[in-house]
């Protein structure tokens, strides 16, 4: 028996300088998994940090959720990215193309792809082409600050997270189980 697929997939963008873009995409993933849809998340510019979602995916959501980190634990220099960061982004985008176009997953989340584009690690035209070519039954979610106007224009839904107040400003660092 063939599994149920999404009838019509949309393109969603979660952007802005406020907290919650990745978290919102994971909420959507959890909802999709409840209906036995398959979700693949590629985390651009993230690696070697065991975020809570990675632990949860291994414990609870397998085989419906796959999360692949594609980067280093270090911050990427926006003005002068290192070759290793460029290489990771190229690998991540190639994987994104394979996953989006491959037909195995219902929801594909490209976490922090907007930042990767803004930093020049992913070519804007390549992302726009992927948005254009995505299959009808795939929901594509693009997260990260700095979403380009062309991405916003092409998307079906855009949510901007607004930073009104954040405890980081008071010196509180990211906390296990809350920000990571």
C-alpha positions as CSV (number, residue, x, y, z in Angstrom):
1,X,0.0,0.0,0.0
2,X,1.4,3.4,-1.0
3,X,1.6,6.0,1.8
4,X,-0.4,9.2,1.7
5,X,1.4,12.2,0.3
6,X,0.8,15.9,0.6
7,X,-1.7,17.1,-2.0
8,X,-0.1,20.5,-2.5
9,X,3.2,21.6,-1.0
10,X,3.9,25.2,-0.3
11,X,7.0,27.2,0.3
12,X,7.3,28.7,3.8
13,X,10.0,31.2,5.0
14,X,10.8,31.9,8.6
15,X,13.1,34.9,8.9
16,X,13.9,37.9,11.0
17,X,16.2,38.7,13.9
18,X,14.0,37.2,16.6
19,X,14.2,33.8,18.2
20,X,12.2,30.9,17.0
21,X,12.8,30.2,13.3
22,X,14.3,26.7,13.7
23,X,11.9,26.0,16.5
24,X,8.9,26.9,14.3
25,X,10.1,24.6,11.6
26,X,10.5,21.8,14.0
27,X,6.9,22.4,15.3
28,X,5.8,22.0,11.7
29,X,7.9,18.9,11.4
30,X,6.3,17.4,14.5
31,X,2.8,18.1,13.2
32,X,3.6,16.5,9.8
33,X,5.1,13.4,11.5
34,X,1.9,13.0,13.4
35,X,0.3,12.3,10.0
36,X,3.1,10.0,9.0
37,X,4.7,12.4,6.6
38,X,8.4,12.1,6.2
39,X,10.5,15.1,7.0
40,X,14.2,15.9,6.2
41,X,16.0,18.9,7.8
42,X,19.3,20.1,6.5
43,X,21.0,22.4,8.9
44,X,23.3,24.8,7.0
45,X,26.3,26.2,8.9
46,X,25.6,24.0,12.0
47,X,27.7,21.1,13.0
48,X,29.3,19.3,16.0
49,X,26.8,20.7,18.4
50,X,24.3,18.2,19.7
51,X,21.1,20.3,19.6
52,X,18.1,18.8,21.4
53,X,16.3,18.2,18.2
54,X,19.0,15.8,17.1
55,X,18.6,13.8,20.3
56,X,14.8,13.8,19.9
57,X,15.0,12.7,16.3
58,X,17.1,9.7,17.3
59,X,14.9,8.8,20.3
60,X,11.4,9.5,19.1
61,X,10.8,10.4,15.6
62,X,12.8,7.9,13.6
63,X,12.1,6.9,10.8
64,X,10.0,10.0,10.0
65,X,12.5,12.7,10.8
66,X,16.0,13.0,9.4
67,X,18.2,15.8,10.5
68,X,21.6,16.4,8.9
69,X,24.1,18.9,10.2
70,X,26.2,20.4,7.4
71,X,28.9,22.7,8.9
72,X,31.3,23.3,11.7
73,X,30.6,24.2,15.3
74,X,32.5,27.5,14.7
75,X,30.9,30.7,13.6
76,X,31.3,31.6,9.9
77,X,33.0,34.8,9.1
78,X,30.4,36.7,7.1
79,X,33.0,39.0,5.4
80,X,35.5,36.3,4.6
81,X,34.2,32.8,5.0
82,X,36.8,30.0,5.1
83,X,37.0,27.4,2.3
84,X,35.8,24.7,4.7
85,X,32.5,26.7,5.3
86,X,32.0,27.2,1.5
87,X,32.6,23.5,0.9
88,X,30.1,22.5,3.6
89,X,27.5,24.8,2.2
90,X,28.0,23.4,-1.3
91,X,27.6,19.9,0.0
92,X,24.5,20.9,2.0
93,X,22.9,22.5,-1.1
94,X,23.7,19.5,-3.3
95,X,22.0,17.3,-0.7
96,X,19.1,19.8,-0.5
97,X,18.6,19.4,-4.3
98,X,18.7,15.6,-4.0
99,X,16.2,15.5,-1.1
100,X,13.7,18.1,-2.5
101,X,13.7,16.6,-6.0
102,X,14.0,12.9,-4.9
103,X,10.4,12.3,-4.0
104,X,11.0,10.4,-0.7
105,X,10.2,13.3,1.7
106,X,7.1,15.3,2.1
107,X,8.5,18.2,4.1
108,X,12.1,19.5,3.5
109,X,13.5,22.1,5.9
110,X,16.5,24.0,4.8
111,X,17.5,25.4,8.2
112,X,19.6,28.6,8.1
113,X,19.7,28.6,4.3
114,X,18.8,32.3,4.2
115,X,21.9,33.1,6.2
116,X,24.0,30.9,3.9
117,X,22.7,32.9,0.9
118,X,23.4,36.2,2.7
119,X,26.9,35.1,3.5
120,X,27.5,34.1,-0.1
121,X,27.9,30.4,0.7
122,X,24.8,29.5,-1.4
123,X,24.0,31.2,-4.7
124,X,20.7,33.0,-4.6
125,X,19.8,32.0,-8.1
126,X,20.4,28.3,-7.2
127,X,18.0,28.6,-4.3
128,X,15.4,30.3,-6.5
129,X,15.7,27.6,-9.1
130,X,15.2,24.9,-6.4
131,X,12.1,26.8,-5.2
132,X,10.8,26.9,-8.7
133,X,11.5,23.2,-9.5
134,X,10.3,21.6,-6.2
135,X,7.7,18.9,-6.8
136,X,4.0,19.9,-6.2
137,X,3.7,17.5,-3.2
138,X,6.7,18.8,-1.3
139,X,6.5,21.4,1.5
140,X,9.7,23.4,1.4
141,X,10.6,25.4,4.5
142,X,13.5,28.0,4.4
143,X,14.7,29.4,7.7
144,X,17.2,32.0,8.8
145,X,17.7,35.7,9.1
146,X,18.3,37.9,6.1
147,X,15.8,36.3,3.6
148,X,16.4,37.9,0.3
149,X,13.5,39.9,-1.3
150,X,13.4,37.5,-4.2
151,X,13.0,34.5,-1.8
152,X,10.2,36.4,0.0
153,X,8.5,37.2,-3.3
154,X,8.6,33.5,-4.4
155,X,7.4,32.0,-1.1
156,X,3.7,31.2,-0.3
157,X,4.1,32.1,3.4
158,X,6.6,34.4,5.1
159,X,6.8,34.8,8.8
160,X,9.2,37.4,10.3
161,X,10.3,36.7,13.9
162,X,10.8,40.1,15.5
163,X,13.3,40.6,18.4
164,X,11.5,42.8,20.9
165,X,13.3,41.7,24.0
166,X,15.8,38.8,24.5
167,X,17.7,37.7,27.6
168,X,20.9,37.4,25.5
169,X,21.2,41.2,25.8
170,X,21.5,40.7,29.5
171,X,24.4,38.3,29.2
172,X,22.4,35.0,29.4
173,X,24.0,32.4,27.1
174,X,22.2,29.7,25.1
175,X,20.8,27.1,27.4
176,X,20.7,23.3,26.9
177,X,17.2,22.2,26.1
178,X,16.0,25.7,25.3
179,X,18.3,27.3,22.6
180,X,20.3,24.2,21.8
